[in-house]
Amino acid sequence: MRMKQNFKRKLIASAIASSALATFSSGVLAQTNASQADEDVMLEEVVVTGIRASLERSMDLKRDASGVVDAISAEDIGKFPDTNLAESLQRITGVSIDRRNGEGSKVTVRGLGPDFNLVLLNGRQMPGASLEDTVASGSRSFDFANIASESVSAVEVYKTSRADVPPGGMGATINILTPRPLDSGFVASVGVKGVYDESSNDPSMAPEISGIYSNTFADGKIGIAVTGSYQERNGGSANAQVGTGWRSFDENGGWGGVNFDAGNHRNPPSADDIYSTPQQFGYGFTEFERTRTNGQLTLQYAPTDDLTATVDYTYSENEVNSTYNDIGGWFNFAGQSTVFTDFDSPSVQTPVLYAEDLTGADLPMGVGEQSSLYENNSVGLNIEWKPVEPLTLTLDAHSSSAEARPGNEFGNSVGIAVSAYIRDHQIVDFRGDMPVLILDTLNPDGGSDLRVEDLHVSGSYFRNSQMKHDIDQVQLDGQWEFNDDVSLLFGVAHTKSEYSSAFSNVQRETWGGLGEAGLLDEAWFNEETILDRFSGDYGQLSQEDANFLGGTNTEPFNQRYSFDFYAIRDFAAQNLDDGAGPAECADGSTWYCAQAPNQFNEINEESSSAFVQLNYDSEWGHMPVGVNVGLRYEESEVDTPATAQSYGPIEWLSANEYTMPEEGDPVVVQDSGEYDFFLPSIDFRIEPLTDVVLRASYSESIARPNWLDLRGGTTYNTGVRIEGATASRGTPGLDPYKSDNIDLSAEWYYDDASYVSIGYFQKEVSNFIGSRVVPEDGTLENTPHPGLGLRAQAAEAAGAEGAVEIREYIYANYADPDTAYLDASGNIVIVGIAGEDPNTPINVTEVANSDQTVDIDGIEFAVQHNFWDTGFGVIVNYTMVDESTEFDNLTLNDPQFAITGVSDTANLVGFYEGYGFQARIAYNWRDEFLASTATGTGNNPVFVDEYAQIDMNVSYDVTDNLSVFFEGLNLTEENGRTFGRADEQTIGYYEGYARYNIGARYAF
């Protein structure tokens, strides 16, 4: 039976790529009974290293696996192809990545995003923890930026589901493999690297060091492996953003819409069109420092050939600190003039030139810090025992945790704004890839410059977000080999997951200014420009257009101040008071600090499972054939205690700023849910011709909901707008996503390390979980809204237009103690009056299972070719993905269910290996895709524009032991961009930068 012999010949030759699968199910990697002589022969093959050897190992795994599997293997232990695991994974057919700070973070497989993919470490389910700026995070996905590639021997992507593979990876199951000393033998190496990141405003070389030691003792019965790495990186970013997104309207308009009866308007939308307006606009500049520490200790003991025990401990820590400065402002939606696109109706029309008369509105500049610490711990035990010849038992247990928390005393995301109240007229030009801001100001000297003496301290926020995810898991698997052709796999497992998150936000709503102008020391501020940090194209405004829009200036605003967070914070804490009381800061200051979390979410999830799988490997008429038929049962129970908070009357602080203050102590609410599934699978493969493999697979798989989708209670945002408040809530009884999967593929392995493959896949996704915005009027008690009551109606009846004029009217006519109070600066703050003002309307974003079924299908094509013995080779792959539903940009308020992240992807990699040189150049492309179906403005989407990146690396073996290398990422400095319902509705423009690594590696 040629296929099985081929598998045995290559198994240990591929040990680097597959040794740790012994901790997976015994059926994931078939056990062999090769003699010691066979092992000696195979160990001779292990000495082959380098690019070609790595490709051969990965190809062998793909060829010999059941179902569709792709892998990337280390060229040698301690020498993974890329610095970042996600960067390597994107080279696999159908895999694309999300980037954070220019570095691969999370992966999407076949159009299914990070939360649809399950990440394993040596066959074990790994927890994930992440932080969000404005809420606690509920993501289950693992962040590949937290683990260094130097301690990884291979990463495998299982695209088809099997009964013996843990559930949860509806897109794919990704297994990270680390070295096992009894397989690796003696290995010792150390590497040093310097990283130069051009994204930093002041780039410098950052150090990295890594090492591995592996050895065996007592005649190969005891093994020890130690890996470690320490990495620093400095970088930055520059962006231009409509930060909270665009508001969309039909002919009926609404708050935030355009008053076409006033101002000047070119190409106004027709009655059949949808149109949008930007909520705000600004520029942001960030500098960050990242320190990542990884380590792993593995001990193995094999007293006999029939018993192997493995104990391992893995630790990773990733600390990210950043400082930002930004400048921009909100729109008041009054005094508008516009120039719209002129597409055929019905269509989405966009004001490519949008202007407002602002009459002394604030021009805020923010300074802040983001500081997060990510820590992962995992300790595990694996015992593999063969009590009798046909039976192999594997017991695997691990306890793992992932924690994300603030990195300093002020919280994970903090900021203070200073404002100059000088915006007179504002235009945003959206005609280019990068939008730009054009201002007329009320500078007292008659110019348009921004001056320090005009600045007030204004609003601030101190956010404290925390998340922890613990997993305790026990698995017992077995394999009974009836004969050379038939084996039975079986197993049971119990997994306990505990998720907890906490959040607080001390937000001072003093956006109208606090204290007097001129109090801030000019020494704290550095005057800088804006546009020199960007390379994007933007339109030049003509004087004719400026005059049409009501302005005078045609040049983009190009002035800002960067300043120190601590200087402003300390000054405000010591000298200013908003009258809202202390926040009990640890350093004794009054209110510029974070507070202990007061919003909590806890979810306890316990899952029990059992599986059975029959494997058949034989020949049909001299054609090698393999069939795997399995069934998995999965049962889960969810318990969700959470907090609920009461609120008081809404306070109107400035033109567009309202707050809903918390009152009283939160109370605990609790809910629960449960579900169970039978998940069948079948894989069939046949070799009708030599080196040609045909596959067909059917399986059912699940992906569990985002943690916060399961939470109990409702979370209200204290920041309110004129149209009302916003809130979000989960559904503890949610069922997981479920997918029926079909895979068909043909593969031709026509030479060593060379093959061509084409495959078709289809996923029918049900139990779809989607978010929708549900309006609720007056349901939250004791929250009268002053902008919607009798006083506001009287102002409108008297001719007041827009938030500024309505508020001024109320000031003039209702300034008495019963209807307003004075803040610390003597400004009147309007408060809602129960019985007169209605309780605030609330747009609640909630999640629910849908009856809708979504079909995802696609075609994958891949070629890996080595040009004979020249050392040159090429890898080409392309994935086309389509889904049966898509976001309808012409639908405004109805809930829409669409899977995010679906896009085509392509990779082109050229490489050379010879005479001590190794070189790669890689082109990675991803088409545009839907990233979100809702933003801070409601049911308005976020699309990510298509993106391509070129990376390269070159190394040279100076001696048999010493090699030097150079790497470059994003060599062409490609920029990123997001947009809304139309391509012209830029939400974010993100400047792209190159990053370079230079280093050396010494193997003992």
Secondary structure, DSSP 8 states (H G I E B T S, - for coil): -HHHHHHHHHHGGGHHHHGGGGGS-TTTS------HHHHHHHHHHHT--SHHHHHHHHHHHHHHSSS-EEEEE-SBTTB-SSSSHHHHHTTSTTEEEEEETTEEEEEEETTB-GGGEEEEETTEE-------SSS--------GGGS-GGG-SEEEEE-S--TTS-S--SSEEEEEE---HHHH-SEEEEEEEEEEETTSSS--EEEEEEEEEEEEETTTTEEEEEEEEEEEEEEEEEEEE-TT-EEEE-TT--TTS--TTSS-EES---TT-EEEEESEEEEEEEEEEEEEEEEEEEEEEEEETTEEEEEEEEEEEEEEEEEEEEEEEE--S-SEEEEE----SSSEE-EEEEEEEEEEEEEEEEEEEEEEEEEEEEEEEEEEEEEETTEEEEEEEEEEEEEEEESSTT-SEEEEEEEEEEEEEEEEE-SSSS-EEEEEE--TTSS----GGGEEEEEEEEEEEEEEEEEEEEEEEEEEE-SSSEEEEEEEEEEEEEEEEEEEEEEE--TT-BS-TT-S-GGGEEEE-SGGG---------HHHHHHTT----S----EEEE-HHHHHHHHHHH---SS-----TTS-SSSS-----EEEEEEEEEEEEEEEEEEEEEETTEEEEEEEEEEEEEEEEEEEEEEEEE---EEEETTEEE--EEEEEEEEEEEEEEEEEEEEEEEEEEEETTEEEEEEEEEEEE---GGGG--SEEE-SEEBTTBEEEEE--TT---EEEEEEEEEEEEEEETTEEEEEEEEEEEEES-EEEEEEEEES-STT-B-TTSSHHHHHHHHTT--HHHHHHHHHHHHH-STTTEEE-TTS-EEEE--BTTB-B-EEEEEEEEE-S--EEEEEEEEEEEEE-TTSSEEEEEEEEEEEES----TT--SS-----TT---EEEEEEEEEETTEEEEEEEEEE--EEEES-BTTBS--EEE--EEEEEEEEEEESSSSEEEEEEEESTT---EEEE-SSTT-EEEEE----EEEEEEEEE-
